[in-house]
Amino acid sequence: MTSPLTLPMTDYGGDGPVLLALHGHFGSARTFAGLARALHGQVRVVALDQRGHGLMPSDGPFSRDAYVADVANFLSTTRLRPSAVLGHSMGGVNAFQLAARHPELVPALIVEEGSAVVEPPVLDIRGWPRRADTLPELGSLIQAQGIPDPSYFLESAVRYPDGWGLACEPEAMMRSQELLLGEWWTDWAGIQCPTLLIRGADSTVLSAQQAHDMVRRRPGTEYAEFSGCGHWVHDDDVTGMANSVAEFLAKIKNRSDVPIVDSVDRR
């Protein structure tokens, strides 16, 4: 069995309940910078760089078990006790699988654009340029690959000795995406904690039918759909999503069956 990795943490600070955030493919902890700013003073966002992303380079494996074990290890070996776990896209699947398999670690759950059924296609970045002299040039090269808005990818770009590039390896991302494909209904149905499912109305990743099936198969799931938003609701409507997150956490705070812990010990 592969040993879990020690994941880097970005603590955005502030007051309020702690929200642990898990990014999607090609992302990093910096993915949630805008959301953290919008929630500052209400919710304290703490985000992780997951295996193969950001400051956590890895050759794998990129199995479902490995991703979940990394986050479970982080929560078990640190003094971080979040009030909820938020996951976007691949991170959303990681989050609800963590909640199903380690219910003691997840008091509440927010899934943004994470699906119980993940189908092809996968994004093949193996032909993308590896380096560029400047960050804007890297953005232009990504646009040339058919990506209208490269900002999500640029959030996770880093400066290497030979220029700017993505903080992930193409082959690793291909393998990780392939291993995410499948039906994860057992995990979704096994969630015991309060759950909010978020979808962008214009999303091409989480369909309206799939989202409705997820709500139907797990009664009690709260659902929020954002008009004018695609797959990245936290960027497309950062204020609206921040409001939904804050309202959800405030709603569950007074529930006697939900243990809320509003601090993080960085020792």
C-alpha positions in Angstrom: 0.0 0.0 0.0 1.3 3.5 -1.0 2.1 5.8 1.9 0.1 9.0 2.0 1.9 12.2 1.1 2.3 15.2 3.4 0.3 17.9 1.7 1.3 21.6 1.7 -1.3 23.9 3.3 -2.2 27.5 2.5 -4.0 29.2 5.3 -5.8 32.3 4.1 -6.4 33.5 7.7 -9.2 35.5 9.2 -11.9 34.6 11.6 -14.9 32.2 11.6 -15.3 28.5 11.0 -12.5 26.7 9.2 -13.2 25.5 5.6 -10.8 23.0 4.2 -10.7 23.4 0.4 -9.6 20.8 -2.3 -8.9 22.0 -5.8 -9.6 20.2 -9.1 -7.3 18.9 -11.8 -4.6 21.4 -12.9 -5.4 23.5 -9.9 -3.6 24.3 -6.6 -4.4 25.9 -3.2 -4.2 29.3 -5.0 -7.4 28.3 -6.9 -9.4 29.5 -3.8 -7.7 32.9 -3.3 -10.6 34.8 -4.6 -13.2 32.8 -2.6 -11.0 33.2 0.5 -11.0 37.0 0.1 -14.8 37.1 -0.4 -15.2 35.0 2.8 -12.6 36.9 4.9 -14.1 37.8 8.3 -16.8 35.2 8.0 -15.0 31.9 7.1 -11.3 31.0 7.3 -10.3 29.1 4.2 -7.4 26.6 4.4 -6.5 25.0 1.1 -4.2 22.1 0.2 -2.0 21.3 -2.8 -2.9 17.7 -3.7 -0.6 15.1 -5.1 0.8 16.0 -8.5 -0.3 19.6 -8.2 1.1 22.9 -7.0 3.8 22.5 -4.4 3.1 18.7 -4.1 4.9 17.1 -7.2 4.4 13.4 -7.4 4.8 10.5 -9.8 1.7 8.9 -8.4 -0.1 6.8 -7.9 -3.2 8.9 -8.7 -5.8 6.4 -7.5 -9.0 7.4 -5.7 -7.6 5.7 -2.6 -4.4 7.6 -2.7 -6.0 11.1 -3.0 -8.4 10.3 -0.1 -5.6 8.9 2.0 -3.5 12.0 1.6 -6.3 14.3 3.0 -7.2 11.8 5.7 -3.6 11.7 6.8 -3.4 15.5 6.8 -6.4 15.8 9.0 -5.3 13.0 11.3 -1.7 14.2 11.8 -2.3 18.0 12.1 -4.5 19.9 14.6 -6.7 21.2 11.8 -10.3 20.5 12.6 -12.5 22.0 9.8 -16.1 22.8 10.2 -16.6 21.7 6.6 -14.7 20.3 3.6 -15.2 22.0 0.2 -14.1 20.3 -3.0 -14.1 21.5 -6.6 -14.4 19.1 -9.6 -11.9 16.3 -8.9 -11.5 17.8 -5.5 -15.3 17.5 -5.0 -15.1 13.8 -5.6 -12.1 13.6 -3.3 -14.1 15.5 -0.7 -17.3 13.3 -0.8 -15.2 10.1 -0.9 -13.4 11.4 2.2 -16.7 12.1 3.9 -18.0 8.6 3.1 -14.9 6.7 4.1 -13.8 8.8 7.0 -17.0 10.4 8.4 -15.3 11.3 11.7 -13.1 13.8 9.7 -15.9 15.6 7.8 -18.6 17.4 9.9 -20.1 19.0 6.7 -19.5 18.9 3.0 -19.6 21.3 0.1 -19.2 19.8 -3.4 -18.7 22.3 -6.3 -19.1 20.7 -9.7 -18.0 17.2 -8.5 -20.0 14.4 -10.0 -21.0 10.9 -8.8 -20.5 9.7 -12.4 -17.4 11.0 -14.2 -17.3 10.4 -17.9 -14.8 11.2 -20.7 -13.4 13.2 -22.3 -10.3 14.1 -20.4 -8.2 17.1 -21.1 -5.0 16.1 -22.9 -2.2 18.7 -22.1 0.6 16.5 -23.4 1.0 18.6 -26.5 0.9 21.9 -24.6 4.1 24.1 -24.5 6.1 23.2 -21.4 7.6 26.7 -20.8 7.2 30.3 -21.8 9.4 33.4 -21.1 6.6 35.3 -19.3 3.3 34.5 -17.7 1.2 36.4 -20.3 3.0 34.4 -23.0 2.1 31.2 -21.3 -1.5 32.3 -21.2 -1.4 33.0 -24.9 0.1 29.6 -25.7 -2.6 27.9 -23.6 -5.3 29.9 -25.5 -3.8 28.6 -28.7 -4.6 25.1 -27.5 -8.3 25.9 -27.6 -8.7 27.3 -24.1 -10.7 30.6 -24.3 -9.8 31.7 -20.8 -6.5 30.4 -19.4 -6.8 32.1 -16.0 -7.6 28.9 -14.1 -4.4 27.3 -15.4 -2.3 30.4 -14.8 -3.3 30.5 -11.2 -1.2 27.3 -10.8 1.7 28.4 -13.0 5.1 28.7 -11.4 8.4 30.1 -12.6 11.1 27.4 -13.3 14.8 28.1 -14.1 13.9 27.9 -17.8 10.7 29.9 -17.8 7.0 29.8 -16.7 5.1 26.5 -16.8 2.2 24.7 -15.2 2.8 23.2 -11.7 1.8 19.7 -12.9 3.2 17.1 -15.3 1.1 16.2 -18.4 1.5 12.5 -18.1 0.5 12.6 -14.4 -2.6 14.6 -15.2 -3.6 12.2 -17.9 -3.3 9.3 -15.5 -5.1 11.1 -12.7 -8.0 12.1 -15.0 -8.3 8.5 -16.3 -8.5 7.1 -12.8 -11.2 9.6 -11.9 -13.5 8.2 -14.6 -16.2 5.9 -13.2 -19.4 5.7 -11.1 -19.0 6.7 -7.4 -22.6 6.3 -6.3 -21.6 4.1 -3.3 -19.5 6.8 -1.9 -22.1 9.5 -2.6 -24.9 7.5 -0.9 -22.6 6.8 2.0 -22.2 10.5 3.1 -23.7 11.0 6.6 -23.0 14.7 7.1 -24.9 17.8 5.9 -24.1 18.4 2.3 -24.4 21.3 -0.2 -24.1 20.6 -3.9 -23.1 23.5 -6.1 -23.5 23.6 -9.9 -22.9 26.2 -12.6 -26.0 26.4 -14.9 -23.7 26.6 -18.0 -21.4 23.8 -16.8 -20.3 21.2 -19.4 -18.9 19.0 -16.7 -21.7 18.4 -14.2 -25.0 18.2 -16.1 -28.3 19.3 -14.7 -29.6 15.8 -14.9 -26.6 14.4 -13.1 -26.9 17.0 -10.3 -30.6 16.3 -9.9 -29.9 12.5 -9.8 -27.4 13.2 -7.0 -29.9 15.2 -5.0 -32.6 12.5 -5.6 -30.4 9.6 -4.6 -29.3 11.4 -1.4 -32.3 13.0 0.3 -31.5 16.0 2.4 -28.8 17.3 0.0 -29.0 21.1 -0.4 -28.6 22.3 -3.9 -27.5 25.6 -5.4 -27.3 26.4 -9.1 -25.7 29.6 -10.3 -27.0 31.1 -13.6 -24.3 32.5 -15.9 -21.7 30.3 -14.4 -19.7 27.4 -15.9 -17.5 24.8 -14.2 -15.6 27.3 -12.0 -18.4 28.9 -10.0 -15.9 30.1 -7.4 -14.4 32.4 -10.1 -17.5 33.1 -12.2 -19.6 34.3 -9.3 -17.3 34.5 -6.3 -19.7 36.7 -4.3 -22.6 34.5 -4.8 -20.7 31.3 -4.0 -19.2 33.0 -0.9 -22.7 33.9 0.3 -23.9 30.3 -0.3 -21.0 28.8 1.6 -21.4 31.3 4.5 -25.1 30.7 4.7 -24.7 26.9 4.7 -22.1 27.0 7.5 -24.2 29.4 9.5 -27.3 27.1 9.1 -25.5 24.0 10.3 -23.7 25.7 13.1 -26.7 25.5 15.5 -27.4 21.9 14.7 -26.6 19.7 17.7 -25.5 16.7 15.4 -22.8 18.7 13.6 -19.6 19.3 15.6 -18.3 22.8 14.5 -14.7 23.7 15.3 -13.7 27.2 14.5 -10.0 27.2 14.8 -6.8 25.8 13.4 -3.7 25.1 15.4 -0.6 25.5 13.2 1.8 23.8 15.7 
